[in-house]
Amino acid sequence: MKAQSTGAVARPQRAIGALVLGTLLLLATGCTSDVDGSGQVDAIAAGQYRADQSSSAARSRQDAVSDAEYSLCATVTTSVVSMLRTYNAFVAALNSKQAYADLAGADRRAVDEFTRGSGAISDALTDQVSDGVRSQAQALVDRTGALSRAVGTRTRAPLNSASTAWIRARDAVLDSCGPYAASSSSTAPAVPASPSGSPGG
């Protein structure tokens, strides 16, 4: 009776062990059969993403150029008007007095305004400004310096050629600025009248 009891106990244990093993095999089989698909990237979607990124970067660069040129052109327009006003006041005084010594500082005010205006334009020449507009604005800065020196030397002869070169440079950059440029900046600089005598120092 004791031997039979031991065998009876062993058989249920073997049955439980077989059941557990069968369950584990079933779970393992289920895990491997549930995974499907592949790790490949959708080439069309990836290409579209890259195209979108490139287009966004291009728009960002164009926006930066437009903003920089708008700022530059606004500065050019404002500076040109101020420089012209001060220069023409100097020429009117020179034509009236015929002597630099009698201008009550009109020549110095013109030089100061040329310095201020060209400095403001130079500051607005950022890296975002396109090469064409940049070169024309730089030419205006250069011509402004030449006209300022012509006034500062207190001689009449260089003024006509320097003012002619200045207005050509001004017109070139304002043409490039297009709608950014104010129409009031089209005023031409005054030209000194022929002196009745040599202007005094």
C-alpha positions as CSV (number, residue, x, y, z in Angstrom):
1,M,0.0,0.0,0.0
2,K,2.8,2.4,0.7
3,A,4.5,1.7,-2.7
4,Q,1.3,2.4,-4.5
5,S,0.8,5.7,-2.7
6,T,4.2,6.9,-3.8
7,G,3.6,6.0,-7.4
8,A,0.3,7.8,-7.4
9,V,1.9,10.9,-6.1
10,A,4.7,10.8,-8.7
11,R,2.3,10.6,-11.7
12,P,0.4,13.9,-10.9
13,Q,3.8,15.6,-10.5
14,R,4.9,14.4,-13.9
15,A,1.6,15.5,-15.4
16,I,2.0,19.0,-13.9
17,G,5.6,19.2,-15.2
18,A,4.4,18.3,-18.7
19,L,1.7,20.8,-18.5
20,V,4.1,23.6,-17.4
21,L,6.5,22.7,-20.2
22,G,3.7,22.7,-22.8
23,T,2.6,26.1,-21.6
24,L,6.1,27.5,-21.9
25,L,6.5,26.2,-25.4
26,L,3.1,27.7,-26.4
27,L,4.1,31.1,-25.0
28,A,7.5,31.0,-26.8
29,T,5.8,30.0,-30.1
30,G,3.2,32.8,-29.6
31,C,5.9,35.4,-29.0
32,T,7.9,34.6,-32.1
33,S,4.8,34.4,-34.4
34,D,3.4,37.8,-33.3
35,V,6.3,39.9,-34.6
36,D,5.8,41.0,-38.2
37,G,7.0,43.8,-40.6
38,S,10.5,45.1,-41.3
39,G,12.9,47.9,-40.1
40,Q,13.2,49.6,-43.5
41,V,12.6,53.4,-43.9
42,D,10.0,54.5,-46.3
43,A,12.1,56.0,-49.1
44,I,9.3,58.3,-50.4
45,A,8.5,59.6,-47.0
46,A,12.1,60.3,-46.2
47,G,12.6,62.1,-49.5
48,Q,9.6,64.3,-48.9
49,Y,10.9,65.1,-45.4
50,R,14.3,66.2,-46.8
51,A,12.6,68.2,-49.5
52,D,10.4,70.0,-46.9
53,Q,13.4,70.7,-44.7
54,S,15.3,72.1,-47.7
55,S,12.4,74.3,-48.8
56,S,12.0,75.6,-45.3
57,A,15.7,76.5,-45.1
58,A,15.5,78.3,-48.4
59,R,12.5,80.3,-47.3
60,S,14.3,81.2,-44.1
61,R,17.3,82.4,-46.0
62,Q,15.2,84.5,-48.4
63,D,13.3,86.0,-45.5
64,A,16.6,87.0,-43.9
65,V,17.8,88.6,-47.2
66,S,14.5,90.5,-47.6
67,D,14.6,91.8,-44.0
68,A,18.2,92.9,-44.3
69,E,17.6,94.7,-47.6
70,Y,14.5,96.4,-46.3
71,S,16.5,97.7,-43.3
72,L,19.4,98.8,-45.6
73,C,17.1,100.5,-48.1
74,A,15.2,102.3,-45.3
75,T,18.5,103.5,-43.9
76,V,19.8,104.6,-47.3
77,T,16.6,106.6,-48.0
78,T,16.6,108.3,-44.7
79,S,20.3,109.1,-44.8
80,V,20.2,110.4,-48.4
81,V,17.5,112.8,-47.6
82,S,19.4,114.2,-44.5
83,M,22.7,114.4,-46.4
84,L,21.1,116.2,-49.4
85,R,19.4,118.7,-47.2
86,T,22.6,119.6,-45.3
87,Y,24.7,119.6,-48.5
88,N,22.3,121.8,-50.3
89,A,22.2,124.3,-47.4
90,F,26.0,124.4,-47.6
91,V,26.0,125.1,-51.4
92,A,23.4,127.8,-50.9
93,A,25.5,129.4,-48.3
94,L,28.6,129.1,-50.5
95,N,26.9,130.6,-53.5
96,S,25.6,133.5,-51.3
97,K,28.8,134.2,-49.4
98,Q,31.4,133.1,-51.9
99,A,33.8,132.4,-49.0
100,Y,34.1,129.4,-46.7
101,A,35.1,131.7,-43.8
102,D,31.6,133.3,-44.0
103,L,29.5,130.0,-44.1
104,A,28.9,130.0,-40.3
105,G,29.8,126.3,-40.1
106,A,27.6,125.1,-43.0
107,D,30.5,123.2,-44.5
108,R,31.2,121.5,-41.2
109,R,27.6,120.5,-40.8
110,A,27.6,119.0,-44.3
111,V,30.8,117.0,-43.5
112,D,29.3,115.8,-40.2
113,E,26.1,114.7,-41.9
114,F,28.0,112.8,-44.6
115,T,30.0,111.0,-41.9
116,R,26.8,110.1,-40.0
117,G,24.9,109.0,-43.1
118,S,27.7,106.9,-44.5
119,G,28.2,105.3,-41.1
120,A,24.6,104.4,-40.8
121,I,24.6,102.8,-44.3
122,S,27.8,100.9,-43.5
123,D,26.2,99.5,-40.3
124,A,23.2,98.3,-42.3
125,L,25.4,96.3,-44.7
126,T,25.0,93.0,-43.0
127,D,26.0,89.6,-44.3
128,Q,22.4,88.9,-45.3
129,V,22.3,91.6,-47.9
130,S,22.6,90.3,-51.5
131,D,25.9,90.9,-53.3
132,G,24.4,93.3,-55.9
133,V,22.7,95.6,-53.4
134,R,25.7,95.4,-51.2
135,S,28.2,96.6,-53.9
136,Q,25.9,99.5,-54.8
137,A,25.4,100.6,-51.2
138,Q,29.2,100.4,-50.7
139,A,29.7,102.5,-53.8
140,L,27.4,105.1,-52.3
141,V,29.4,105.1,-49.0
142,D,32.6,105.6,-51.0
143,R,31.2,108.4,-53.1
144,T,29.8,110.0,-49.9
145,G,33.3,110.0,-48.5
146,A,34.7,111.6,-51.6
147,L,32.1,114.4,-51.5
148,S,32.7,114.9,-47.9
149,R,36.4,115.4,-48.5
150,A,35.7,117.8,-51.3
151,V,33.7,119.9,-48.9
152,G,36.2,119.6,-46.2
153,T,39.1,120.8,-48.4
154,R,37.3,124.1,-48.7
155,T,37.9,124.4,-52.4
156,R,35.2,124.8,-55.0
157,A,36.6,122.9,-58.0
158,P,36.1,119.2,-56.8
159,L,32.5,119.8,-55.7
160,N,30.8,119.4,-59.1
161,S,32.5,116.1,-60.1
162,A,32.2,114.7,-56.6
163,S,28.5,115.5,-56.4
164,T,27.8,114.1,-59.8
165,A,29.5,110.8,-58.8
166,W,27.6,110.8,-55.6
167,I,24.2,111.2,-57.3
168,R,25.0,108.4,-59.7
169,A,25.8,106.0,-56.9
170,R,22.7,107.1,-55.0
171,D,20.5,106.5,-58.0
172,A,22.0,103.0,-58.5
173,V,21.3,101.8,-55.0
174,L,17.8,103.4,-54.9
175,D,16.9,101.7,-58.1
176,S,17.9,98.3,-56.6
177,C,15.9,99.1,-53.5
178,G,12.8,99.7,-55.6
179,P,9.7,99.9,-53.5
180,Y,11.7,100.3,-50.3
181,A,13.0,103.7,-51.5
182,A,11.1,106.9,-50.8
183,S,10.3,109.1,-53.7
184,S,11.5,112.2,-51.8
185,S,15.1,110.9,-52.0
186,S,15.2,111.7,-55.8
187,T,16.0,115.3,-55.1
188,A,19.3,116.2,-56.8
189,P,22.1,117.9,-54.9
190,A,22.6,121.6,-55.5
191,V,25.6,122.6,-57.7
192,P,27.8,125.5,-56.6
193,A,27.4,128.5,-58.9
194,S,30.5,129.9,-60.7
195,P,32.3,132.1,-58.2
196,S,32.6,135.8,-58.7
197,G,36.0,135.4,-57.1
198,S,38.1,132.7,-55.4
199,P,36.4,131.6,-52.2
200,G,38.3,132.4,-49.1
201,G,39.6,129.9,-46.7
